[in-house]
Amino acid sequence: PPILEGTIYETTLFTLLPGVTVSFCADGLSLIFALVSSFLWIFATSYNIGYMRGLKEHAQTRYYICFAVAIFGAQGVAFSGNIFTLYLFYEIITLFTYPLVAHHQDYEGYASGRKYLVYLMGSSKLYFLPALVLTYVLCGTLDFHLGDIRQGIFPPDANPTLVTLTYALYLAGLAKSAIMPLHNWLPSAMVAPTPVSALLHAVAVVKAGVFSVCRIILSCFGLETMQHLGLGLPTAYVTAFTVIAAALIAQISHMHGLGRRMPWTFGAFALATLSFVGLPPVSGFVSKFYMATGAADAAMTGLMFVILISALLNLAYLGPVVYKAFFLPPAGGMDLTSYKEAPLAMLIPLVLTALISILLGFHPQTFVGFADMFTHF
């Protein structure tokens, strides 16, 4: 409640150098990511237990420890009070999700794990770390500017070329956001156990990248610097390219007839599809509505079309999966008698999160309130 009333909490654990501290803050933006990641982690963990025990996977203790430390890293990113603290926890996520990607310890697992480290740690060392150093040289501090997103931390007389270069380095260094062309680590990481996919996509990794981009843009550069240097529109169109290209190359395998064998699983999948497409009443509609409204307010007609086209493409590649699963016979005479619903520990999280997406579609006020408070000035 205090955050929704405008309170911002800040604390510093210790100082490394003048202007370089391990500090934490809690504001509206922090709470959005912290609540989403920690809440979804509960469901992902339940699914995790059902999956790992059901398949009698090896090295479960190591696996669960890494899974837990990953959410610790995500919470650290959410509540980081400066760029250095964010960088520290960002790297913790990478280090402790690598064993999850390489869990099967076979050739494919190790190859995907190497790619995972090269993309994420390579980009953070080559781009994020130099951007952090440049920020410190130009600003004398790494602390986020909290409370007014118009103002950043860069002084008005900072060299525009260096500020622009710093911004580009941040975008490239935050490869967890999976902006093309630094996205290829994500599909390769799907060799990991299935629950890791939820951790990578929905709970900790990609969300940490997207949150970090938002935090850097809004609390480091600020809207006035973004507008003065003309950085906003190029960023929007790079992201728009990622949205469209990713939808065009998505390969969904045939699942003919499985919906009749696994109705609860595919029912949840159908609701998730509605959310991806952005149809009411699921929460994805609210997200796309705000993005479209923002594009309209900024007179960016092209971005409005990107949002519409991405919704249609999502429907084009996800809709047939739902239709084939429920209404078509098994493909190629495939025998489905061995298929059945997953254990309850896996099924309950699927159904509950699908139902919650509907609830948030009808009642999005909590997260909208945090966003409103963060952007209020």
N, C-alpha and C positions, 0 to 999 in steps of 0.2 A: 503493500500500500504506500509506503513513503516514496518509493520510486515513481509510482503513478502520480504522486503529488508534486514531483519535481526534485526530490532529494537525490543527491549524488554522493555515494560513499567512496572514500579514497583511503588507502593505507599503504605505507611503505615498509617492507621487511628489512632491507638493508641497502646501502649505497656502495656501488663498485667504483665509480668515478663521478666527478661533478657532472650532474645531468644524466647519469646512467645508474638507474636503480632497479631493484626488483619490487615492483609496485602493482597494486590491484585497485580496480574501481568497479563500481556497480551502478549502471545507469540503464535507461530503457533498452538500448541496443544490447547490452550485456545480458539482460534478463531474457530477451527473445531467444538468443542462441542457447543460453544456459538451461532454460526451461525445456526447450525442444529437445536438446541432446540428452539431458539427464532423464527426461520422461520416456523418450523412445528407447533409451538404453535398457530400461526395465523390461520392456517388451522383447527387445532383441536378446536379452539374457535368458529370458524364459524360452524363447525359440532355440537359443543356443544349447541349453541343457537338453531339451528334447532331441535335438539333432545329434549332438556329440555323443550322448549316452546311447541313443537309439542305434547309431552306427558303430558304437564301441571304438571310437577314434583313439589314436595313440596320443601321448603327450598332452593329456587334458589339463594337467596342473599348469604347465607352461602356457598353454593356450588361454586358460581363464585369467591367469595373471596378466598377460599381455592385453587381453580384452578389457580388463579393469583399468590398467594404466592408461589405455587409449582414451577412456572417458575422463580420467584425471587430467590428461593433456588438453582435452576439449574444454573442460571447465576452466583450466588455466588460461587458455586462449580467450574464452568468453569474458573473463574478469581481468584481463591484462590492463594495467594502467598506463603502459607505455610500449613503445615498439620493441625494446629489448626483451621485456617480459613476454610479449607476444611471440617473438622469435624463439625464445627458450622453450616455451610450451609447444609451439608449432613443430619444433624438431623432436620433442618427446613423442608426439603422436607418430611421426615418421618412424622413429627407431623401434617403437613397440608394436607397430602394425606390420613391420617387415616379417617377423616370425609368423604372423597370422597368414600373410600372403604365401609364404614358403612352407606352410604347415605340413603338407604332404611329403616334403623332403624327397621328391623325385626330380627328374630332369626338368620337367615343365614347371614345377613349383620353384626350383632354384632360379631358372631362367627368368620367370616372371618377377621373382623377388629382386633379382639384380636390376631389371628394368625399373622396378618400383623405386629402388634406392637411387639409381642414376637420375631418373626424372625429378624426384622430390628433393633429395638431398643435394643433387647436382645443381638444380635450379636455385635452391635457397642459398647455396654457397656462392654460385656465380653471379646471382642477381640480387637476392634479398639482402645478403650481408653487405655488399657494396652500397646498396641503397640506404641501409641503416647508417653506414659510416658517412655517406654524403649528407644525410639528414642531420647528423650530429655536427658535422663541420659547418653546415649552412645555418643551423638553428641554435646550436649550443645546448640542445636538450633533446631527449627522445620522448618526453611526456606527451600524452595526448591532450589536445585542447577539448575540454568537456564543457557542456552546457550551452554552446552556441555553435552550430555546425557551419555557420557562415565563415567563422574565423578558423584558420589553421594555425600551425606553429611556424610557418615560414615567414621571415621578415619581409616587409614590402620591397626592400632594396636587394633581395636575393637575386642572383643571376637567373633570368628566366630559362636559359638553355639548360643550366644545371638542374633547376627544379623540374623541368620537363623530362630530362634524362633520369632523374631520381624516380619520378612517377612511372616511367616505362620499366625501369628495373624492378620496381615493386610488383607491377602486374606480371612480369615474366617470372619473378621469384616466387610468387604465390601459386605454384603449379597445382596445388591441391584443388583449386577452383576448377580445374579441368578445362580451362579456356584453350581452344585450339590455337596453335598446333601442339601445345604441351599437355595433351589429354591422353596419349596412348597408353600411359601406365594403368589407366582405369579399367579398360576392357581386359587387358592382360592379367590384371590382378584377380579376375574372376575364376582363376584356377583354384583359389582358396576355398575352404568350406563355405557352404551357402550363407551361414549367419554373418560371415565376414563381409559379404556383399552389403548387408544392411548397415554394418558398422562403417564401411567405406562410403556408401552413398548417402545414407539418411541420418546417421548419428554423429559421427566424429570427423571424418577426413574431408570429404568434399565440402561439407557444411562449414568446417573450420576455415577452409580456403576462401569460401564465399564471404563468410563473416569477416575475415581478415581484410579482404579487399574493401568491404564496406567501411570497416573501422579506419583503414588507412586513408580512404577518400574523404570521409566525413570528419574524422577527428585529428587527422594529420595535415592534409592539404586544405580542407575546408572548401565550401562552395564558391567563395569569392576567388580563391586562387584557381580553382578548376575552371571557372568561367573566364577569368582574365587570360589564362593561357590556352583556352580553347581545348581542354582535355576531355570534357564530358562527352561530346558527340563521337569522337573517334572510339572511345571506350565502349559506348553504347553499340556502335556498329560492329566492333570486333566481337562483342558478346552476341549480337544478333546473328552474325555469321556462324558462331558456335552452335547456337540454338537450331538453326535451319540445317546445317551440315550434319549435326548429330542425329537429327530426326531422319534425314535422308539415308544415312548408312546403318540405321538400326536394323539387325537380323533376328526376327523372332522365329524360333523353330515351331514346326507344326505340332499341334496338341489336339488333334481331332478326337472328339468323343470323351476326353478326360474330364470335362465338366460334369458329366453324369456319374463318374466314379468318385470325383472329389468336389462335390457341390459347394462345400463351405470355402475351400481354398479358392476355387474359381469365382465364387460369389464375391469374396474379398478382392480378387484380382479385377473383377468387373467394376467395383466401386473405385478402385485405384485408377482404372482406366478413365472413368468419368472425371476424376480429379486432374489427371494429366491433361485431358482435353479441355478442362475448364468449364464443365457444364454444372449448373446448379442442381442440387443444393450442396454439393461437396466443396471442401475448402479451396480446392484449386480454382474454382470460379472466383472467389474473393481475391486471390492473388493476381490472377490475370486481369480482373476488373481494375484493380489499383494500378497495375502496370500500364494498361491501356489508357486509363484516365490520366496518369502521369505523362504518357507520351502525347496525349491530346493537349494537356495544359502547356506542354513545352513546344507545341506546334510541330511535333516530329511524326508526320504522317507515315513515313517509312517504317518507323518502329511499331506503329500500330498494326501495319500489315504483317510485320514479322511475327507479332504475337498471334495474329489470326492464322497465318500460314502454319506456324508451329503447332497450333491446336489442331488444325486439319490433318497435318502429317502424323501427329500423335494418334489421332483417330484412325488414320489409314493403316498404321502398322500394329496398333494394339486392338482396335475393334475386331478385325478378323480372327484374332486369337480367341476372344470371348465367343464369337459366333461359332467358330469351328469346334471349340471345346464343348459347347452345349447342344449344338444342332446338327453336326455332321457325324457320320459314322467314322470309326477308326480308319486311318489312312493305310492303304496297302495291305489290308487284312491284318493289321496289327492286333495282337491279343491283349486286351486291357484287363483281363481277369485278375492279374497279379497286382494291379494298382488299387490303392485304397487311400482314404484320408490319412493325413499325418497324425501323430500322437497329439493329445490335448495340449501338452506343453508347447507345441509348435502352432497348433490350430487357434488356440485362444488369443495369442498376440495378433495373429492375422485378422481375426474377426473384430477384435476390440479396436485396433487401429483404424480399420475401415469404418467402423461405426463412429469413432471419434472424428474422422474426417468429415462426416456428415454433420456432427454436432458443431464443429468449428465453422462449417459453412453457414449454419443458422446463427451462431453466436461467436463471431470473430472478435468481439469487443476487447478481450483481454490483450491479445497481441497487437491489435490496432491501437489500444491505449498506450502500450509501451512505445510503439513507433511514434505516435503523436507527441508523447512527452519528450522523446529523444530529439525530434525535429522541431520542437517548439522553441521559438526565439522571439 
